[in-house]
């Protein structure tokens, strides 16, 4: 009679321990190309909000150039090449439309 009760106890133990091991798996890799749309452009617009005229245009150009460089570095790190790189950078920077005056 000891054998069946030992088998039941072992199976119950497996039912309790198995979910614990299932939860300790390594996390899956995060998506590699998920830029935040227009975030950098909005940041540049906000940083030049108090400026006017040529100063505003100059600061906006500098800020957007730095944003493009940052996005390019991100694309290089993620090994995005070719046409997807152009699209990635455009999405990452937030477009090149005219800034509001």
N, C-alpha and C positions, 0 to 999 in steps of 0.2 A: 503494500500500500504506500510505502514511502516514495516509490518511483513516480507515480502519477502526480503526487502533490509537489514533488521537486520539479517536475516538468512544468507544471502550472506556475510555480514560483519563478522559474527561470524565464518563462515567456512574459510574465507580468513585469519582471525586471527589464526585459528587452523593450517592452512597450513604454516604459518610463524613461529609459536611457536613450533610445533611438531619437526622439525629437531634440534632445539636448545636443547630440552630435550633428543633427541636420542643421541646427541653427548656427553652428560654429564654422560653416563653410566660408571660404574667402569671398569677399565682396566682388561683384563683377566690375569690369572696367567701366569708367564713366564715359559718356559720349565725348568724342574728341572735338567736334566742331559745333559748338553751341555758343556763338557770340551773342551778346545782348544787343538787340537791334537799336541803333541810334543812340545808345547810351553815351558814347564818346562825343558825338556831335552835340547832344543836349548839354553835356558838361561844358563844352567849349562855348556854346551860346550863353550859358549861365555865367561863365567867367568873364565874358566881354560885355555883359549887360549894362554895366555902369559907364562904359566908354562910348565915345562918339567919333564919327568921322574916320579919318585915316588911322587913328590909334586903334579903333575898334576893328577895322579891316586887317591891320597888321597883326594884332593879337589873335584874331580868328584864324588867319592863315598859319601862324606859328602853332597854334593849338591843334588845328586839323592835321598839319604835317606831323606833329608828334604823335597824334592818334593813329595816323597811317603807319608810322614806324612801329608803334606798339602792336598794331594788328598784324603787320608783316612778321614781326618777331614771333607772335603767337602762331601764325600759319607755318612758319619754319619749324618751330618746336613740335607742331602737330604733324609735320611732314605733308602738308597740303600743297599740291603742285598743279601747274597748268591752269586751265579755265576755272576749276573749282577754287583755286587760290584767289583769283580776281574776284569771284563772287563772294568768297569768304571775307576778304578785306573790305569790300563794299558794304556788306552786311554788318561787319564788325564796327566800321567807322560810323555808319549811319547814313550813307548816301552823300552825294556831293551837290545837293541842291543849293540854291541861293539862301543865304542867311537873312532873317528878317532884320530890317533897319530900325 
